[in-house]
Amino acid sequence: MQPLVYFRDLGLIDYKEAWDFQETIFNNTIQEKIQIRNGDQSLQTKNYLLFCEHPHVYTLGKSGSESNLLLNELELEQEEATFYKINRGGDITYHGPGQLVAYPIFDLDHFFTDIHKYMRFLEEAVIQTLADFGIIGGRVEGLTGVWIEGDTPKARKICALGVKSSRWVTMHGIGFNVNSDLNYFSHIIPCGIDDKAVTSMQQELGRELDIKEVSSVLKNKLAQLFEFELTDWK
């Protein structure tokens, strides 16, 4: 029997609000796992998948450097952007309208206990989604995320990944540039990488996409790869 994943699209939501929501689910799941391991067989952990977009925001992971943000507080205000230091891995990244953000809060005991494999599955779901729209995406050895022409001097990043896990429960996830305003990336050294460009599906195809259509494809690719059943979470 396939694991069940509860799906909710949060729409355009403040970053901190979404982060707090994730944290609540994440911490509750970990507490349930502790209770199960202490002998409470009445409990079973659930898996969740949240999709959303955020207003303009820069987030800095635990392994990142604040010097990779090129704006001061006043300039952030002028750009109508916010900045948070957060508890995922990775360096600095940008989220904003037109970017599809996916937050899987999975108990990997339902799937496989391998974070490296988990990250590769997230990348693969994006690569397969791009392929459905006629874009060839791939990986760059030693770098996380999804890239276009990654093995050439024209390499450009279309999707960033950053996750946190504890007791095999995950949070944070995917920032996938669909119709993103790429100008906002000029205010950071994205993921600490200063020699490669950033792109979006809109830039690659020369047209704006229906983000709901992209969302539907990505959701189904994740379900196929992780072999889970989706149910809407009201």
C-alpha positions in Angstrom: 0.0 0.0 0.0 1.4 3.4 -1.0 2.0 6.1 1.7 -0.7 8.8 1.8 0.4 12.4 1.4 -1.9 15.3 2.4 -1.6 18.2 -0.1 -2.4 21.8 0.4 -1.8 24.9 -1.8 -1.3 27.8 0.5 -1.3 30.4 -2.4 0.7 33.6 -1.8 1.7 33.5 1.8 4.2 35.4 4.0 7.4 33.5 4.4 7.4 33.6 8.2 3.8 32.4 8.3 4.5 29.5 6.1 7.7 28.7 8.0 5.8 28.7 11.3 3.1 26.4 9.8 5.8 24.0 8.6 7.5 24.1 12.0 4.3 23.1 13.8 3.7 20.1 11.5 7.4 19.1 11.6 7.6 19.3 15.4 4.2 17.5 15.9 5.4 14.7 13.6 8.7 14.3 15.5 6.8 14.2 18.8 4.5 11.5 17.4 7.6 9.5 16.3 9.0 9.7 19.8 5.7 8.5 21.3 5.5 5.6 18.8 9.1 4.5 19.7 8.1 4.7 23.3 5.4 2.2 22.7 2.3 4.1 21.8 1.0 2.0 18.9 -2.2 4.1 18.5 -0.3 6.8 16.6 0.9 6.8 13.0 2.8 9.7 11.4 1.4 11.5 8.4 3.1 13.0 5.4 2.3 16.5 4.0 3.1 18.4 0.8 2.6 22.2 0.8 2.8 24.4 -2.3 2.9 28.2 -2.2 4.4 31.4 -3.5 6.0 34.1 -1.2 6.2 37.8 -1.3 9.8 39.0 -2.1 12.1 37.4 0.6 15.7 36.3 1.0 16.5 33.4 3.2 19.9 32.4 4.5 20.6 28.7 5.5 22.8 27.5 8.3 25.9 27.1 6.1 25.6 30.4 4.4 27.3 33.8 4.8 25.4 37.0 5.3 27.9 38.7 3.0 26.1 37.0 0.1 23.2 39.4 0.7 24.2 42.5 -1.2 21.5 44.8 0.3 21.4 46.7 3.6 18.2 47.1 5.6 17.2 50.3 3.9 17.7 48.8 0.4 15.7 45.8 1.4 12.8 48.1 2.3 13.1 49.9 -1.0 12.9 46.5 -2.8 9.9 45.6 -0.6 11.8 42.5 0.4 12.4 40.8 3.8 15.3 38.7 5.0 15.4 35.7 7.4 18.1 33.5 8.7 16.6 30.0 8.8 17.3 26.5 9.9 17.7 24.6 6.5 20.9 23.6 4.9 22.5 25.7 2.1 23.3 29.3 1.6 21.2 32.3 0.5 18.3 32.2 -1.9 15.4 34.3 -3.1 11.7 33.5 -3.1 9.0 35.7 -4.7 5.8 35.8 -6.7 6.0 33.6 -9.8 8.3 31.1 -8.0 6.7 27.8 -7.2 7.8 26.7 -3.7 7.2 23.1 -2.5 7.6 22.1 1.1 7.4 18.3 1.6 7.1 17.4 5.3 7.7 13.7 5.0 8.4 11.0 7.5 11.1 9.2 5.4 10.5 6.0 7.4 7.4 5.7 5.0 9.7 5.9 2.0 13.5 5.4 2.4 15.9 6.7 5.0 18.5 8.3 2.7 18.7 12.1 2.6 21.0 12.1 -0.5 18.4 10.0 -2.4 15.7 12.3 -1.1 17.4 15.3 -2.6 18.0 13.6 -5.9 14.3 12.6 -6.1 13.3 16.3 -5.5 15.7 17.3 -8.3 14.4 14.6 -10.6 10.8 15.7 -10.1 11.7 19.2 -11.3 13.8 17.8 -14.2 10.9 15.7 -15.4 8.5 18.7 -15.0 10.7 20.8 -17.1 10.9 18.1 -19.8 7.1 18.1 -20.0 7.3 21.8 -21.0 10.2 21.2 -23.5 13.0 22.4 -21.3 16.1 20.1 -20.7 17.2 20.4 -17.1 19.9 18.5 -15.3 22.4 18.5 -12.5 25.9 20.0 -11.9 28.3 17.6 -10.1 28.9 18.8 -6.6 26.1 21.4 -6.6 22.5 21.0 -5.4 19.6 22.0 -7.5 18.5 21.9 -11.1 20.3 23.6 -13.9 20.0 24.4 -17.6 23.1 23.6 -19.7 24.8 22.8 -16.5 28.0 21.4 -18.0 28.7 24.5 -20.2 29.8 28.1 -19.6 26.1 29.1 -20.1 25.1 27.1 -17.0 22.1 28.7 -15.2 20.1 27.6 -12.2 16.3 27.2 -12.5 15.6 25.5 -9.1 17.2 25.7 -5.7 16.9 23.1 -2.9 17.4 23.4 0.8 16.1 21.0 3.4 16.2 20.3 7.1 15.6 16.8 8.6 15.4 15.4 12.1 14.5 11.8 13.0 14.0 11.3 9.2 11.3 14.0 9.1 11.9 16.7 6.5 10.9 20.3 6.0 11.8 23.2 3.6 12.3 22.0 0.1 12.1 23.4 -3.5 12.3 27.0 -5.0 11.4 26.5 -8.7 11.6 29.6 -10.9 8.5 29.6 -13.1 7.7 33.3 -13.7 10.1 34.7 -11.2 11.4 38.3 -11.4 15.1 37.5 -11.9 16.2 41.0 -11.1 15.9 40.1 -7.4 18.7 37.6 -7.8 21.1 40.4 -8.6 20.9 41.5 -5.0 22.5 38.3 -3.7 25.2 35.8 -4.6 22.7 32.9 -5.1 23.5 29.9 -3.0 27.0 31.4 -2.6 27.8 30.7 -6.3 29.0 33.8 -8.1 30.0 32.4 -11.5 26.7 31.0 -12.7 23.5 32.7 -13.8 19.9 32.2 -12.7 17.0 31.5 -15.0 13.2 30.7 -15.1 10.8 28.8 -17.2 9.5 32.1 -18.5 12.9 33.2 -19.5 13.7 29.9 -21.2 10.5 29.7 -23.2 9.9 33.4 -23.8 6.4 33.4 -22.4 4.6 33.5 -19.1 3.4 30.1 -17.8 0.3 29.1 -15.9 1.9 28.4 -12.5 -1.1 26.2 -11.6 -0.4 24.0 -14.6 3.3 23.7 -13.6 2.2 23.0 -10.0 -0.1 20.2 -11.1 2.7 18.5 -13.2 5.3 18.8 -10.3 2.8 17.4 -7.8 2.2 14.4 -10.0 5.9 13.9 -10.7 6.6 13.8 -7.0 3.8 11.3 -6.4 5.2 9.0 -9.2 8.8 9.2 -8.0 8.1 8.7 -4.3 5.3 6.3 -5.0 2.7 8.0 -2.8 -1.0 8.6 -3.0 -2.2 12.2 -2.9 -5.2 13.5 -1.0 -6.3 17.1 -0.7 -5.9 18.5 2.8 -8.6 21.1 3.5 
